[in-house]
Amino acid sequence: MRQFPSFPTLRSFLDWCAAREQFLCIADPVSTRHQMTAVHRQVLEAGGPVLRFDHPILPDGSRAKAAVITNLFGTPERVAAGLGVPLDGLEELGAFLAALKSPSPPEGMRDALSRWPMLKTALAARPKLVKSAPVQEEVLEGPDLDLTRLPVQTHWPGDAGPLLTWPVVVTRPHGTAQEDVNRYNAGIYRIQVLSCDRAIMRWLPHRGGAAHHRSWTQAGEKTPVAIVLGADPATLLSSALPLPETHSELTFAGALNGMRARLVPAKTVPLLVPAEAEMVIEGWVSPDETAPEGPFGDHTGYYNKAEPFPVIEVTALTQRRDPLYLSTYTGRPPDEPAIIGEVFNRLALPTIRAQIPEIRDLWLPPAACSYRIAVVSIDKRYPGQARRVMMGLWGMLPQFSYTKMVIVVDDDINPGNWDDIAWALATRMDPGRDVMMLENTPMDYLDFASPEPGLAGKMGIDATIKIGSETHRDWGAVMHMDPKDEAFASDLLSRVLPGLQA
Ligand SMILES: Cc1cc2nc3c(=O)[nH]c(=O)nc-3n(C[C@H](O)[C@H](O)[C@H](O)COP(=O)(O)O)c2cc1C
C-alpha cells in the first residue's frame, strides 16, 4: 500500500527530500561539460543527497536559465520513495506487479491484488485532461527555440556532445487517437542534441518507442514525439520499468501516485503530455533520416561506438516559468540507473518466483552492470535442480537473456554477499562437474567481449551442496554455534567490550 504522500510533481518530491536533509543546492558556478558529472559521481558514491546546481555554466561560458537537478535516485531509499513505499514495502508492490502480469493470478497473488485495491481501481481510471498546464507557461517556437541554451550535460571527455539522459519519451502507434492514452508508450531513451532544433533519438530496436516509430514509418509518415523533462518521480520510474504492454506508463504512474494522471494536449504534435512536468520538447522523428549517434560513455564503463539513429526535428519547447532541468550520467557502476536497477530487481523477485518457485533470493551485482551476472539462492530438493534453475532463468525470463553468468547457491548462502558466494564456490563446487557452458546464445550487442555482436556463450556455476546421485561422497556438515551460546556471548560482550561490532 502506498505509504508516502503523493508526489504529483518533481518539485513536491524535492521538498520531501529536503525535509529529510537529502537535498543540497550548489551556488558555485559548475560547467555542464564534465564538471557536473565529476561532482555528481562523488556524491552518488557516498550515498549523498539530490543536487541542485543553481549556476550551470554552458560551454560558451554563459549561465543557463534553468537550474540542474541530478542524483534524484542516487540511493535505493529514494527510488523506493519515488514509487511511494519504503524499502521494506518493495516486495509487496512487486507481488502486486506480478499479479498484474499474470492473466489469472494464483492464490497467493490474488491476495496481493486485494491488498492494493486503490491502485487496481486507479489503473482503470482515465487520465484527467486539463486545458492549461504549468508545463506550458512558456512556449518557445521558431527563432526563440534553442536547445543549446538548455544546461544539457556533456558527461565524459570522449563524448560526442551534449546528451539528454532523463527524457521521458512519449509516443503512440500509428492509427490510434490522441485521447487513447492506454496505447501510449513512455520510455527513457537518451537523446543527443545536434543544434537548436535537431537531435538524435537513441531507442534500441526492441523498445516500445522504436516499435511505434516503425508503425508510422510503414505508413510513410513521421512520428510525433514528446520528450518530457523533469516529470514526477512515478512517471520517471514507470517509464524505466518493463510494464506489461496492456498498461500505459502514464496511467500506471497516476495510479502509483494515488491520483489520475493530469495530461494536456501538446502545442505542436498530436500527443497528450504530463501537465505538471518541468519542460516538454515537441517534435517529429524522421522516417528515413538518421545521423551517427555517439560515441558516449555507457553503463558498461566504456564508450559505445557511433551508430545511426533517427533524427528528431524539434517544433517547440514548452516549460514552466522557472524550469528545472533533470539530468544524470551513465558510466561504470555505480551510476543512477544501477541503483534504480537494484530496486527494480527486488520488485521483480515475486514475478520470478511465480515462474521458478524454488528461487529464494536473487542478486544481480550492480558492479556487473546489473544484469550480466546473477547469483540465485534456491531451496534445493533434488539432483540437477541447480541446472534446471539456470535454464529456467535463461529460457523463460527475457530479462536474463543477456546474463552471461548464473551462480546458483543454497538458501543458507546470502546471494548478495560476495564473501558468502566465495565460500560457496570454494567449498561446494567442482569446476569439472559443476560448470555448464553454452555457446551461441543471445547477447547484448554492447558486449564487445562476445565473439560476435549479439551472439555469445553463457556459463552456469552450480555452487550448491551436492545431493543424491550428484555425489557418492560424504559431505561435511555445516558448522553452527548453538543460538543460546551466541546470545550468551553477545550479552557478555555488550558489557565487557561495548564497542565491539559483531
Ligand atoms: C537513465 C536511463 C537511461 C536509459 N537510456 C536508454 C537508451 O538510451 N536507450 C534505450 O533503448 N533504453 C534506455 N534505457 C532503458 C529503458 O528506458 C527501459 O528499459 C524502459 O523500460 C524501456 O521502456 P519500453 O519497454 O517502453 O521501451 C535507459 C534507462 C534509464 C533509467
Ligand as a Chemical Component Dictionary entry (heavy atoms), coordinates in Angstrom:
data_LIG
# 
_chem_comp.id                   LIG 
_chem_comp.type                 NON-POLYMER 
_chem_comp.pdbx_formal_charge   0 
_chem_comp.three_letter_code    LIG 
# 
loop_
_chem_comp_atom.comp_id 
_chem_comp_atom.atom_id 
_chem_comp_atom.alt_atom_id 
_chem_comp_atom.type_symbol 
_chem_comp_atom.charge 
_chem_comp_atom.model_Cartn_x 
_chem_comp_atom.model_Cartn_y 
_chem_comp_atom.model_Cartn_z 
_chem_comp_atom.pdbx_ordinal 
LIG C1  C1  C 0 18.758 6.889  -17.114 1  
LIG C2  C2  C 0 18.327 5.830  -18.127 2  
LIG C3  C3  C 0 18.813 5.898  -19.431 3  
LIG C4  C4  C 0 18.396 4.948  -20.403 4  
LIG N1  N1  N 0 18.851 5.061  -21.684 5  
LIG C5  C5  C 0 18.348 4.235  -22.649 6  
LIG C6  C6  C 0 18.711 4.435  -24.038 7  
LIG O1  O1  O 0 19.499 5.321  -24.381 8  
LIG N2  N2  N 0 18.148 3.622  -24.963 9  
LIG C7  C7  C 0 17.269 2.619  -24.629 10 
LIG O2  O2  O 0 16.745 1.948  -25.535 11 
LIG N3  N3  N 0 16.944 2.367  -23.317 12 
LIG C8  C8  C 0 17.454 3.177  -22.335 13 
LIG N4  N4  N 0 17.096 2.991  -21.015 14 
LIG C9  C9  C 0 16.257 1.807  -20.647 15 
LIG C10 C10 C 0 14.784 1.982  -20.958 16 
LIG O3  O3  O 0 14.293 3.249  -20.648 17 
LIG C11 C11 C 0 13.927 0.983  -20.163 18 
LIG O4  O4  O 0 14.349 -0.310 -20.499 19 
LIG C12 C12 C 0 12.443 1.120  -20.400 20 
LIG O5  O5  O 0 11.758 0.131  -19.641 21 
LIG C13 C13 C 0 12.098 0.952  -21.855 22 
LIG O6  O6  O 0 10.715 1.140  -21.997 23 
LIG P1  P1  P 0 9.925  0.478  -23.206 24 
LIG O7  O7  O 0 9.977  -1.017 -22.970 25 
LIG O8  O8  O 0 8.557  1.068  -23.066 26 
LIG O9  O9  O 0 10.608 0.873  -24.449 27 
LIG C14 C14 C 0 17.500 3.906  -20.032 28 
LIG C15 C15 C 0 17.029 3.842  -18.708 29 
LIG C16 C16 C 0 17.425 4.793  -17.765 30 
LIG C17 C17 C 0 16.882 4.712  -16.350 31 
# 
loop_
_chem_comp_bond.comp_id 
_chem_comp_bond.atom_id_1 
_chem_comp_bond.atom_id_2 
_chem_comp_bond.value_order 
_chem_comp_bond.pdbx_ordinal 
LIG C1  C2  SING 1  
LIG C2  C3  SING 2  
LIG C2  C16 DOUB 3  
LIG C3  C4  DOUB 4  
LIG C4  N1  SING 5  
LIG C4  C14 SING 6  
LIG N1  C5  DOUB 7  
LIG C5  C6  SING 8  
LIG C5  C8  SING 9  
LIG C6  O1  DOUB 10 
LIG C6  N2  SING 11 
LIG N2  C7  SING 12 
LIG C7  O2  DOUB 13 
LIG C7  N3  SING 14 
LIG N3  C8  DOUB 15 
LIG C8  N4  SING 16 
LIG N4  C9  SING 17 
LIG N4  C14 SING 18 
LIG C9  C10 SING 19 
LIG C10 O3  SING 20 
LIG C10 C11 SING 21 
LIG C11 O4  SING 22 
LIG C11 C12 SING 23 
LIG C12 O5  SING 24 
LIG C12 C13 SING 25 
LIG C13 O6  SING 26 
LIG O6  P1  SING 27 
LIG P1  O7  DOUB 28 
LIG P1  O8  SING 29 
LIG P1  O9  SING 30 
LIG C14 C15 DOUB 31 
LIG C15 C16 SING 32 
LIG C16 C17 SING 33 
# 
